[in-house]
Amino acid sequence: MLRLEGLHIRYGAIHAVKGVDLSVREGTITTLIGSNGAGKSTILRTISGLKRAAEGRIEFEGVSIASLPPHEIVRRGIVHIPEGRVIFANLTVSDNLDLGAYLRRDRAGIRADLERVFTLFPRLKERLRQPGGTLSGGEQQMLAVGRGLMARPRLLLMDEPSLGLAPMLVKGIFETIAEINRSGTAILLVEQNAHMALQIAHDASVIETGRIVAHGPASALASDSAVREAYLGGA
């Protein structure tokens, strides 16, 4: 569904991503794990058009998207939920969700997807008229995910969805990610909580200093001694 080939990304003189090959199969969760600064978020920003690659190919469903602007990439079915949630704090929950569907004109479909969001996150229905900035951290993450789903993505890019959440909320977020995937949406997940990410993912890649150093079935990487030592605390 998504294929990156020979991807190089630079910030001036800094060579942040060095020849990355990565793919996401239709209907699966692929997780990208690695330490801070390894290039994970940069890859997501480049897929979604917020950053341009210096070299390499980005193909979605067999078509190059590397030169498309972000709104065209959304129109093709790729939605990015960024690190830190980045909701519109001064707008209501309802307005934030409406903005997720800004490219759509199918009113019946929008209403159906709104009900789907409320099924996943009943708390949002209770908070519809509240400004997004007044929500708790967990509720803001629910809103960020709900807003992304309102675009009806075929591929969801999720950047650190559990970051900053209380431990009791983290399990719920991962259960929601798995539920979204079961409904047919493919997911590329960047996540510091490697243990939880590998539990729900089908495929996984490990990135170190801008290079993919391991990839394969998530279950195989979860049992790999080097991956366990580096990212799972040796457990």
C-alpha positions as protocol buffer text, in pm:
chain_id: "A"
residue {
  index: 1
  type: MET
  ca { x: 0 y: 0 z: 0 }
}
residue {
  index: 2
  type: LEU
  ca { x: 282 y: 238 z: 98 }
}
residue {
  index: 3
  type: ARG
  ca { x: 639 y: 197 z: -22 }
}
residue {
  index: 4
  type: LEU
  ca { x: 946 y: 405 z: 60 }
}
residue {
  index: 5
  type: GLU
  ca { x: 1259 y: 335 z: -141 }
}
residue {
  index: 6
  type: GLY
  ca { x: 1603 y: 483 z: -84 }
}
residue {
  index: 7
  type: LEU
  ca { x: 1461 y: 771 z: 121 }
}
residue {
  index: 8
  type: HIS
  ca { x: 1710 y: 1040 z: 222 }
}
residue {
  index: 9
  type: ILE
  ca { x: 1597 y: 1342 z: 424 }
}
residue {
  index: 10
  type: ARG
  ca { x: 1811 y: 1638 z: 524 }
}
residue {
  index: 11
  type: TYR
  ca { x: 1781 y: 1941 z: 748 }
}
residue {
  index: 12
  type: GLY
  ca { x: 2050 y: 2162 z: 601 }
}
residue {
  index: 13
  type: ALA
  ca { x: 2379 y: 1986 z: 670 }
}
residue {
  index: 14
  type: ILE
  ca { x: 2213 y: 1728 z: 894 }
}
residue {
  index: 15
  type: HIS
  ca { x: 2149 y: 1398 z: 715 }
}
residue {
  index: 16
  type: ALA
  ca { x: 1852 y: 1283 z: 924 }
}
residue {
  index: 17
  type: VAL
  ca { x: 1732 y: 982 z: 723 }
}
residue {
  index: 18
  type: LYS
  ca { x: 1975 y: 773 z: 519 }
}
residue {
  index: 19
  type: GLY
  ca { x: 1845 y: 545 z: 248 }
}
residue {
  index: 20
  type: VAL
  ca { x: 1538 y: 408 z: 424 }
}
residue {
  index: 21
  type: ASP
  ca { x: 1329 y: 135 z: 261 }
}
residue {
  index: 22
  type: LEU
  ca { x: 996 y: 76 z: 430 }
}
residue {
  index: 23
  type: SER
  ca { x: 656 y: -62 z: 333 }
}
residue {
  index: 24
  type: VAL
  ca { x: 308 y: -89 z: 482 }
}
residue {
  index: 25
  type: ARG
  ca { x: 82 y: -369 z: 365 }
}
residue {
  index: 26
  type: GLU
  ca { x: -286 y: -303 z: 314 }
}
residue {
  index: 27
  type: GLY
  ca { x: -497 y: -364 z: 625 }
}
residue {
  index: 28
  type: THR
  ca { x: -200 y: -402 z: 861 }
}
residue {
  index: 29
  type: ILE
  ca { x: -27 y: -214 z: 1141 }
}
residue {
  index: 30
  type: THR
  ca { x: 341 y: -145 z: 1081 }
}
residue {
  index: 31
  type: THR
  ca { x: 536 y: 2 z: 1370 }
}
residue {
  index: 32
  type: LEU
  ca { x: 859 y: 199 z: 1346 }
}
residue {
  index: 33
  type: ILE
  ca { x: 1057 y: 195 z: 1669 }
}
residue {
  index: 34
  type: GLY
  ca { x: 1379 y: 362 z: 1768 }
}
residue {
  index: 35
  type: SER
  ca { x: 1531 y: 611 z: 2008 }
}
residue {
  index: 36
  type: ASN
  ca { x: 1460 y: 984 z: 2011 }
}
residue {
  index: 37
  type: GLY
  ca { x: 1624 y: 1159 z: 1717 }
}
residue {
  index: 38
  type: ALA
  ca { x: 1648 y: 842 z: 1507 }
}
residue {
  index: 39
  type: GLY
  ca { x: 1435 y: 991 z: 1227 }
}
residue {
  index: 40
  type: LYS
  ca { x: 1093 y: 837 z: 1296 }
}
residue {
  index: 41
  type: SER
  ca { x: 886 y: 1156 z: 1307 }
}
residue {
  index: 42
  type: THR
  ca { x: 1080 y: 1299 z: 1014 }
}
residue {
  index: 43
  type: ILE
  ca { x: 975 y: 1001 z: 801 }
}
residue {
  index: 44
  type: LEU
  ca { x: 608 y: 1054 z: 888 }
}
residue {
  index: 45
  type: ARG
  ca { x: 630 y: 1426 z: 812 }
}
residue {
  index: 46
  type: THR
  ca { x: 785 y: 1346 z: 475 }
}
residue {
  index: 47
  type: ILE
  ca { x: 518 y: 1091 z: 384 }
}
residue {
  index: 48
  type: SER
  ca { x: 247 y: 1346 z: 463 }
}
residue {
  index: 49
  type: GLY
  ca { x: 414 y: 1622 z: 258 }
}
residue {
  index: 50
  type: LEU
  ca { x: 518 y: 1848 z: 545 }
}
residue {
  index: 51
  type: LYS
  ca { x: 884 y: 1784 z: 464 }
}
residue {
  index: 52
  type: ARG
  ca { x: 1046 y: 1711 z: 129 }
}
residue {
  index: 53
  type: ALA
  ca { x: 1284 y: 1423 z: 73 }
}
residue {
  index: 54
  type: ALA
  ca { x: 1628 y: 1494 z: -70 }
}
residue {
  index: 55
  type: GLU
  ca { x: 1628 y: 1161 z: -255 }
}
residue {
  index: 56
  type: GLY
  ca { x: 1417 y: 849 z: -291 }
}
residue {
  index: 57
  type: ARG
  ca { x: 1064 y: 742 z: -376 }
}
residue {
  index: 58
  type: ILE
  ca { x: 738 y: 752 z: -182 }
}
residue {
  index: 59
  type: GLU
  ca { x: 458 y: 556 z: -345 }
}
residue {
  index: 60
  type: PHE
  ca { x: 102 y: 512 z: -224 }
}
residue {
  index: 61
  type: GLU
  ca { x: -101 y: 245 z: -400 }
}
residue {
  index: 62
  type: GLY
  ca { x: 157 y: 238 z: -678 }
}
residue {
  index: 63
  type: VAL
  ca { x: 159 y: 615 z: -745 }
}
residue {
  index: 64
  type: SER
  ca { x: 436 y: 856 z: -647 }
}
residue {
  index: 65
  type: ILE
  ca { x: 323 y: 1114 z: -392 }
}
residue {
  index: 66
  type: ALA
  ca { x: 662 y: 1264 z: -310 }
}
residue {
  index: 67
  type: SER
  ca { x: 592 y: 1596 z: -481 }
}
residue {
  index: 68
  type: LEU
  ca { x: 229 y: 1640 z: -374 }
}
residue {
  index: 69
  type: PRO
  ca { x: 120 y: 1909 z: -125 }
}
residue {
  index: 70
  type: PRO
  ca { x: -17 y: 1788 z: 210 }
}
residue {
  index: 71
  type: HIS
  ca { x: -386 y: 1848 z: 130 }
}
residue {
  index: 72
  type: GLU
  ca { x: -358 y: 1634 z: -185 }
}
residue {
  index: 73
  type: ILE
  ca { x: -198 y: 1356 z: 14 }
}
residue {
  index: 74
  type: VAL
  ca { x: -491 y: 1371 z: 258 }
}
residue {
  index: 75
  type: ARG
  ca { x: -730 y: 1363 z: -37 }
}
residue {
  index: 76
  type: ARG
  ca { x: -567 y: 1039 z: -156 }
}
residue {
  index: 77
  type: GLY
  ca { x: -630 y: 876 z: 180 }
}
residue {
  index: 78
  type: ILE
  ca { x: -325 y: 936 z: 404 }
}
residue {
  index: 79
  type: VAL
  ca { x: -390 y: 1114 z: 734 }
}
residue {
  index: 80
  type: HIS
  ca { x: -121 y: 1217 z: 983 }
}
residue {
  index: 81
  type: ILE
  ca { x: -191 y: 1241 z: 1357 }
}
residue {
  index: 82
  type: PRO
  ca { x: 116 y: 1431 z: 1478 }
}
residue {
  index: 83
  type: GLU
  ca { x: 313 y: 1400 z: 1798 }
}
residue {
  index: 84
  type: GLY
  ca { x: 178 y: 1620 z: 2073 }
}
residue {
  index: 85
  type: ARG
  ca { x: -181 y: 1601 z: 1944 }
}
residue {
  index: 86
  type: VAL
  ca { x: -181 y: 1956 z: 1797 }
}
residue {
  index: 87
  type: ILE
  ca { x: -553 y: 2013 z: 1825 }
}
residue {
  index: 88
  type: PHE
  ca { x: -710 y: 2357 z: 1776 }
}
residue {
  index: 89
  type: ALA
  ca { x: -724 y: 2460 z: 2141 }
}
residue {
  index: 90
  type: ASN
  ca { x: -958 y: 2758 z: 2098 }
}
residue {
  index: 91
  type: LEU
  ca { x: -1210 y: 2568 z: 1887 }
}
residue {
  index: 92
  type: THR
  ca { x: -1474 y: 2336 z: 2028 }
}
residue {
  index: 93
  type: VAL
  ca { x: -1451 y: 1960 z: 2010 }
}
residue {
  index: 94
  type: SER
  ca { x: -1725 y: 1971 z: 1746 }
}
residue {
  index: 95
  type: ASP
  ca { x: -1533 y: 2223 z: 1533 }
}
residue {
  index: 96
  type: ASN
  ca { x: -1212 y: 2019 z: 1559 }
}
residue {
  index: 97
  type: LEU
  ca { x: -1396 y: 1711 z: 1433 }
}
residue {
  index: 98
  type: ASP
  ca { x: -1559 y: 1910 z: 1153 }
}
residue {
  index: 99
  type: LEU
  ca { x: -1217 y: 2029 z: 1036 }
}
residue {
  index: 100
  type: GLY
  ca { x: -1106 y: 1668 z: 1003 }
}
residue {
  index: 101
  type: ALA
  ca { x: -1365 y: 1631 z: 726 }
}
residue {
  index: 102
  type: TYR
  ca { x: -1284 y: 1960 z: 550 }
}
residue {
  index: 103
  type: LEU
  ca { x: -1212 y: 1793 z: 212 }
}
residue {
  index: 104
  type: ARG
  ca { x: -1528 y: 1584 z: 215 }
}
residue {
  index: 105
  type: ARG
  ca { x: -1869 y: 1664 z: 69 }
}
residue {
  index: 106
  type: ASP
  ca { x: -2054 y: 1338 z: 145 }
}
residue {
  index: 107
  type: ARG
  ca { x: -2275 y: 1457 z: 430 }
}
residue {
  index: 108
  type: ALA
  ca { x: -2425 y: 1116 z: 505 }
}
residue {
  index: 109
  type: GLY
  ca { x: -2079 y: 961 z: 524 }
}
residue {
  index: 110
  type: ILE
  ca { x: -1956 y: 1240 z: 750 }
}
residue {
  index: 111
  type: ARG
  ca { x: -2248 y: 1183 z: 988 }
}
residue {
  index: 112
  type: ALA
  ca { x: -2177 y: 809 z: 990 }
}
residue {
  index: 113
  type: ASP
  ca { x: -1809 y: 865 z: 1065 }
}
residue {
  index: 114
  type: LEU
  ca { x: -1896 y: 1109 z: 1343 }
}
residue {
  index: 115
  type: GLU
  ca { x: -2107 y: 840 z: 1508 }
}
residue {
  index: 116
  type: ARG
  ca { x: -1816 y: 598 z: 1466 }
}
residue {
  index: 117
  type: VAL
  ca { x: -1589 y: 845 z: 1649 }
}
residue {
  index: 118
  type: PHE
  ca { x: -1844 y: 875 z: 1930 }
}
residue {
  index: 119
  type: THR
  ca { x: -1860 y: 496 z: 1954 }
}
residue {
  index: 120
  type: LEU
  ca { x: -1482 y: 480 z: 1993 }
}
residue {
  index: 121
  type: PHE
  ca { x: -1467 y: 783 z: 2222 }
}
residue {
  index: 122
  type: PRO
  ca { x: -1798 y: 843 z: 2406 }
}
residue {
  index: 123
  type: ARG
  ca { x: -1626 y: 1113 z: 2613 }
}
residue {
  index: 124
  type: LEU
  ca { x: -1600 y: 1336 z: 2306 }
}
residue {
  index: 125
  type: LYS
  ca { x: -1977 y: 1337 z: 2263 }
}
residue {
  index: 126
  type: GLU
  ca { x: -2007 y: 1461 z: 2620 }
}
residue {
  index: 127
  type: ARG
  ca { x: -1755 y: 1740 z: 2549 }
}
residue {
  index: 128
  type: LEU
  ca { x: -1879 y: 1860 z: 2208 }
}
residue {
  index: 129
  type: ARG
  ca { x: -1919 y: 2227 z: 2304 }
}
residue {
  index: 130
  type: GLN
  ca { x: -1603 y: 2251 z: 2511 }
}
residue {
  index: 131
  type: PRO
  ca { x: -1291 y: 2422 z: 2371 }
}
residue {
  index: 132
  type: GLY
  ca { x: -1033 y: 2159 z: 2285 }
}
residue {
  index: 133
  type: GLY
  ca { x: -779 y: 2327 z: 2509 }
}
residue {
  index: 134
  type: THR
  ca { x: -988 y: 2255 z: 2820 }
}
residue {
  index: 135
  type: LEU
  ca { x: -974 y: 1877 z: 2769 }
}
residue {
  index: 136
  type: SER
  ca { x: -740 y: 1651 z: 2962 }
}
residue {
  index: 137
  type: GLY
  ca { x: -435 y: 1508 z: 2786 }
}
residue {
  index: 138
  type: GLY
  ca { x: -610 y: 1178 z: 2727 }
}
residue {
  index: 139
  type: GLU
  ca { x: -919 y: 1349 z: 2591 }
}
residue {
  index: 140
  type: GLN
  ca { x: -708 y: 1563 z: 2360 }
}
residue {
  index: 141
  type: GLN
  ca { x: -547 y: 1247 z: 2222 }
}
residue {
  index: 142
  type: MET
  ca { x: -896 y: 1104 z: 2164 }
}
residue {
  index: 143
  type: LEU
  ca { x: -986 y: 1424 z: 1980 }
}
residue {
  index: 144
  type: ALA
  ca { x: -671 y: 1411 z: 1766 }
}
residue {
  index: 145
  type: VAL
  ca { x: -747 y: 1053 z: 1665 }
}
residue {
  index: 146
  type: GLY
  ca { x: -1115 y: 1131 z: 1609 }
}
residue {
  index: 147
  type: ARG
  ca { x: -1029 y: 1431 z: 1393 }
}
residue {
  index: 148
  type: GLY
  ca { x: -799 y: 1212 z: 1184 }
}
residue {
  index: 149
  type: LEU
  ca { x: -1070 y: 950 z: 1137 }
}
residue {
  index: 150
  type: MET
  ca { x: -1312 y: 1215 z: 1010 }
}
residue {
  index: 151
  type: ALA
  ca { x: -1102 y: 1233 z: 693 }
}
residue {
  index: 152
  type: ARG
  ca { x: -1184 y: 864 z: 637 }
}
residue {
  index: 153
  type: PRO
  ca { x: -819 y: 759 z: 590 }
}
residue {
  index: 154
  type: ARG
  ca { x: -709 y: 441 z: 420 }
}
residue {
  index: 155
  type: LEU
  ca { x: -366 y: 484 z: 582 }
}
residue {
  index: 156
  type: LEU
  ca { x: -324 y: 649 z: 922 }
}
residue {
  index: 157
  type: LEU
  ca { x: 17 y: 783 z: 1029 }
}
residue {
  index: 158
  type: MET
  ca { x: 29 y: 796 z: 1409 }
}
residue {
  index: 159
  type: ASP
  ca { x: 319 y: 969 z: 1585 }
}
residue {
  index: 160
  type: GLU
  ca { x: 366 y: 883 z: 1954 }
}
residue {
  index: 161
  type: PRO
  ca { x: -3 y: 846 z: 2044 }
}
residue {
  index: 162
  type: SER
  ca { x: 75 y: 740 z: 2401 }
}
residue {
  index: 163
  type: LEU
  ca { x: 322 y: 1022 z: 2471 }
}
residue {
  index: 164
  type: GLY
  ca { x: 248 y: 1206 z: 2796 }
}
residue {
  index: 165
  type: LEU
  ca { x: -53 y: 994 z: 2888 }
}
residue {
  index: 166
  type: ALA
  ca { x: -110 y: 839 z: 3230 }
}
residue {
  index: 167
  type: PRO
  ca { x: -26 y: 468 z: 3230 }
}
residue {
  index: 168
  type: MET
  ca { x: -391 y: 376 z: 3289 }
}
residue {
  index: 169
  type: LEU
  ca { x: -484 y: 550 z: 2962 }
}
residue {
  index: 170
  type: VAL
  ca { x: -210 y: 399 z: 2747 }
}
residue {
  index: 171
  type: LYS
  ca { x: -369 y: 55 z: 2725 }
}
residue {
  index: 172
  type: GLY
  ca { x: -694 y: 211 z: 2608 }
}
residue {
  index: 173
  type: ILE
  ca { x: -521 y: 406 z: 2331 }
}
residue {
  index: 174
  type: PHE
  ca { x: -354 y: 90 z: 2199 }
}
residue {
  index: 175
  type: GLU
  ca { x: -683 y: -100 z: 2212 }
}
residue {
  index: 176
  type: THR
  ca { x: -838 y: 181 z: 2007 }
}
residue {
  index: 177
  type: ILE
  ca { x: -556 y: 166 z: 1751 }
}
residue {
  index: 178
  type: ALA
  ca { x: -614 y: -208 z: 1712 }
}
residue {
  index: 179
  type: GLU
  ca { x: -990 y: -151 z: 1675 }
}
residue {
  index: 180
  type: ILE
  ca { x: -934 y: 113 z: 1404 }
}
residue {
  index: 181
  type: ASN
  ca { x: -715 y: -134 z: 1219 }
}
residue {
  index: 182
  type: ARG
  ca { x: -972 y: -412 z: 1247 }
}
residue {
  index: 183
  type: SER
  ca { x: -1219 y: -183 z: 1069 }
}
residue {
  index: 184
  type: GLY
  ca { x: -987 y: -187 z: 765 }
}
residue {
  index: 185
  type: THR
  ca { x: -757 y: 114 z: 810 }
}
residue {
  index: 186
  type: ALA
  ca { x: -385 y: 48 z: 763 }
}
residue {
  index: 187
  type: ILE
  ca { x: -161 y: 217 z: 1021 }
}
residue {
  index: 188
  type: LEU
  ca { x: 202 y: 326 z: 1031 }
}
residue {
  index: 189
  type: LEU
  ca { x: 274 y: 370 z: 1401 }
}
residue {
  index: 190
  type: VAL
  ca { x: 570 y: 555 z: 1551 }
}
residue {
  index: 191
  type: GLU
  ca { x: 581 y: 485 z: 1922 }
}
residue {
  index: 192
  type: GLN
  ca { x: 830 y: 504 z: 2211 }
}
residue {
  index: 193
  type: ASN
  ca { x: 639 y: 234 z: 2396 }
}
residue {
  index: 194
  type: ALA
  ca { x: 795 y: -40 z: 2188 }
}
residue {
  index: 195
  type: HIS
  ca { x: 652 y: -320 z: 2401 }
}
residue {
  index: 196
  type: MET
  ca { x: 290 y: -216 z: 2338 }
}
residue {
  index: 197
  type: ALA
  ca { x: 356 y: -124 z: 1974 }
}
residue {
  index: 198
  type: LEU
  ca { x: 503 y: -466 z: 1895 }
}
residue {
  index: 199
  type: GLN
  ca { x: 210 y: -637 z: 2065 }
}
residue {
  index: 200
  type: ILE
  ca { x: -49 y: -486 z: 1827 }
}
residue {
  index: 201
  type: ALA
  ca { x: 160 y: -455 z: 1508 }
}
residue {
  index: 202
  type: HIS
  ca { x: 184 y: -705 z: 1223 }
}
residue {
  index: 203
  type: ASP
  ca { x: 518 y: -576 z: 1088 }
}
residue {
  index: 204
  type: ALA
  ca { x: 795 y: -375 z: 1249 }
}
residue {
  index: 205
  type: SER
  ca { x: 1114 y: -189 z: 1162 }
}
residue {
  index: 206
  type: VAL
  ca { x: 1387 y: -59 z: 1391 }
}
residue {
  index: 207
  type: ILE
  ca { x: 1558 y: 266 z: 1297 }
}
residue {
  index: 208
  type: GLU
  ca { x: 1889 y: 387 z: 1441 }
}
residue {
  index: 209
  type: THR
  ca { x: 2050 y: 720 z: 1344 }
}
residue {
  index: 210
  type: GLY
  ca { x: 1848 y: 743 z: 1025 }
}
residue {
  index: 211
  type: ARG
  ca { x: 1894 y: 385 z: 903 }
}
residue {
  index: 212
  type: ILE
  ca { x: 1669 y: 79 z: 923 }
}
residue {
  index: 213
  type: VAL
  ca { x: 1872 y: -183 z: 1110 }
}
residue {
  index: 214
  type: ALA
  ca { x: 1608 y: -454 z: 1150 }
}
residue {
  index: 215
  type: HIS
  ca { x: 1269 y: -535 z: 1004 }
}
residue {
  index: 216
  type: GLY
  ca { x: 1026 y: -825 z: 989 }
}
residue {
  index: 217
  type: PRO
  ca { x: 717 y: -961 z: 1159 }
}
residue {
  index: 218
  type: ALA
  ca { x: 650 y: -774 z: 1483 }
}
residue {
  index: 219
  type: SER
  ca { x: 644 y: -1099 z: 1680 }
}
residue {
  index: 220
  type: ALA
  ca { x: 990 y: -1191 z: 1553 }
}
residue {
  index: 221
  type: LEU
  ca { x: 1137 y: -853 z: 1648 }
}
residue {
  index: 222
  type: ALA
  ca { x: 971 y: -871 z: 1989 }
}
residue {
  index: 223
  type: SER
  ca { x: 1158 y: -1194 z: 2058 }
}
residue {
  index: 224
  type: ASP
  ca { x: 1490 y: -1078 z: 1907 }
}
residue {
  index: 225
  type: SER
  ca { x: 1747 y: -1050 z: 2185 }
}
residue {
  index: 226
  type: ALA
  ca { x: 1909 y: -732 z: 2052 }
}
residue {
  index: 227
  type: VAL
  ca { x: 1575 y: -556 z: 2013 }
}
residue {
  index: 228
  type: ARG
  ca { x: 1464 y: -670 z: 2358 }
}
residue {
  index: 229
  type: GLU
  ca { x: 1785 y: -543 z: 2514 }
}
residue {
  index: 230
  type: ALA
  ca { x: 1775 y: -206 z: 2338 }
}
residue {
  index: 231
  type: TYR
  ca { x: 1403 y: -122 z: 2342 }
}
residue {
  index: 232
  type: LEU
  ca { x: 1221 y: -359 z: 2577 }
}
residue {
  index: 233
  type: GLY
  ca { x: 1447 y: -331 z: 2879 }
}
residue {
  index: 234
  type: GLY
  ca { x: 1575 y: -682 z: 2826 }
}
residue {
  index: 235
  type: ALA
  ca { x: 1243 y: -819 z: 2951 }
}
